[in-house]
Amino acid sequence: MDPSEERKHSKRQKDYINMLSYTCDSEYGIPRRCSCGGRIIDEVRVKQEYDTLPGKRFFTCANYEADGFHYRQPWVIGVQEQIESLTKRLEEAEEVMKFVPSLKNKIETLEAQAKGLTRQVDRLTAEVYNLTVQVADLEKLCFE
């Protein structure tokens, strides 16, 4: 495959993947991008002749057309979903925070054990050195 054609193909794939991520983002919470790649704006519906909800707010694609390819979500639904998501994340963070004191105690215990093991290694290193000296002395006695 021609390198320039391959680059074009990879760019098209990247654009397609970005479109899929924009669609996934827009399905929950406050949307960031429309599936067309357009930015999302806050729109307030103006009062029309038979409008029962004037001033209703929407998250709308900047390129919005009523063709089904662009995103338009009621503001209340997006904010509600976003609050639910943030509440869930907050609860998860609180659960993690509950374990911090016990983890701190475990870390302190492990540090104390590490210090004890370091002292043991130092003591054993000194014993190995003494044994090495004794072996050297015995070799002198035996081979002289």
C-alpha positions in Angstrom: 0.0 0.0 0.0 1.2 3.5 -0.9 2.4 5.4 2.2 0.3 8.5 1.5 -2.7 6.3 1.0 -2.0 4.5 4.2 -1.7 7.8 6.1 -5.1 8.9 4.7 -6.6 5.6 5.7 -5.2 5.9 9.3 -6.6 9.5 9.5 -10.0 8.3 8.4 -9.8 5.5 11.0 -8.8 8.0 13.7 -11.7 10.3 12.8 -14.1 7.4 12.9 -12.8 6.3 16.3 -13.1 9.9 17.6 -16.7 10.0 16.3 -17.5 6.8 18.2 -16.0 8.2 21.4 -18.0 11.4 21.0 -21.1 9.3 20.6 -20.3 7.4 23.7 -19.6 10.6 25.7 -22.9 12.1 24.6 -24.9 9.1 25.7 -24.4 9.9 29.4 -24.1 13.0 31.5 -23.1 16.4 30.0 -22.0 15.7 26.5 -18.6 17.1 25.4 -18.9 16.6 21.6 -21.5 15.6 19.1 -21.0 12.5 17.1 -20.3 14.7 14.1 -17.4 16.2 16.0 -19.1 19.5 16.5 -18.9 21.3 19.9 -21.8 21.3 22.3 -23.5 24.6 23.2 -26.0 25.6 25.9 -29.3 26.4 24.1 -32.3 28.0 25.7 -35.5 27.5 23.7 -37.3 30.7 23.0 -41.1 31.0 23.5 -43.1 30.0 20.6 -46.9 30.4 20.0 -47.8 26.9 21.4 -44.8 26.3 23.6 -45.7 24.9 27.0 -42.1 24.9 28.3 -40.5 28.3 27.2 -37.0 28.7 28.3 -36.2 25.0 28.4 -32.5 24.4 28.2 -30.7 21.9 26.0 -27.2 20.7 25.3 -27.1 21.1 21.5 -24.6 20.5 18.7 -23.4 23.7 17.2 -24.2 22.2 13.8 -27.6 20.9 14.9 -30.2 20.0 12.3 -33.3 17.9 13.0 -32.0 15.1 10.8 -31.1 12.6 13.6 -27.3 12.9 13.1 -26.7 15.6 15.6 -27.1 15.6 19.3 -29.6 17.5 21.4 -30.2 16.6 25.0 -32.4 18.3 27.6 -30.2 20.1 30.1 -31.9 18.6 33.1 -31.3 15.1 32.0 -27.6 15.7 31.3 -27.0 17.5 34.6 -28.9 14.8 36.5 -26.9 12.0 35.0 -23.7 14.0 35.6 -24.6 14.5 39.3 -25.4 10.7 39.6 -22.0 9.9 38.1 -20.2 12.3 40.4 -22.1 11.0 43.4 -21.0 7.5 42.6 -17.4 8.6 42.2 -17.6 10.4 45.6 -18.9 7.3 47.3 -16.1 5.2 45.8 -13.6 7.8 47.0 -15.1 7.7 50.5 -14.8 3.9 50.6 -11.1 4.2 49.6 -10.6 6.9 52.3 -11.9 4.5 55.0 -9.0 2.1 54.3 -6.3 4.8 54.6 -5.7 4.5 58.4 -5.4 0.7 58.2 -3.1 0.9 55.2 -1.0 3.5 57.1 -0.7 1.0 60.1 0.3 -1.8 57.7 2.9 0.4 56.1 4.4 1.3 59.5 4.5 -2.4 60.4 6.2 -3.3 57.1 8.8 -0.5 57.6 9.5 -1.8 61.1 9.9 -5.3 59.7 12.2 -4.0 57.0 14.4 -2.3 59.6 14.6 -5.5 61.6 15.5 -7.5 58.4 18.2 -4.9 57.5 19.7 -5.3 61.0 19.7 -9.1 60.5 21.4 -8.8 57.1 24.0 -6.5 58.7 24.6 -9.0 61.5 24.8 -11.9 59.1 27.2 -10.0 56.8 29.5 -9.4 59.9 29.3 -13.1 60.7 30.2 -14.0 57.1 33.2 -11.6 57.3 34.3 -13.2 60.6 34.0 -16.7 59.1 36.0 -15.6 56.0 38.8 -14.3 58.3 38.7 -17.5 60.3 38.9 -19.6 57.0 41.8 -17.5 55.9 43.6 -18.0 59.2 43.0 -21.8 59.0 44.3 -21.9 55.4 47.5 -20.2 56.6 47.9 -22.7 59.4 47.2 -25.7 57.2 49.3 -24.8 54.2 52.3 -23.4 55.9 
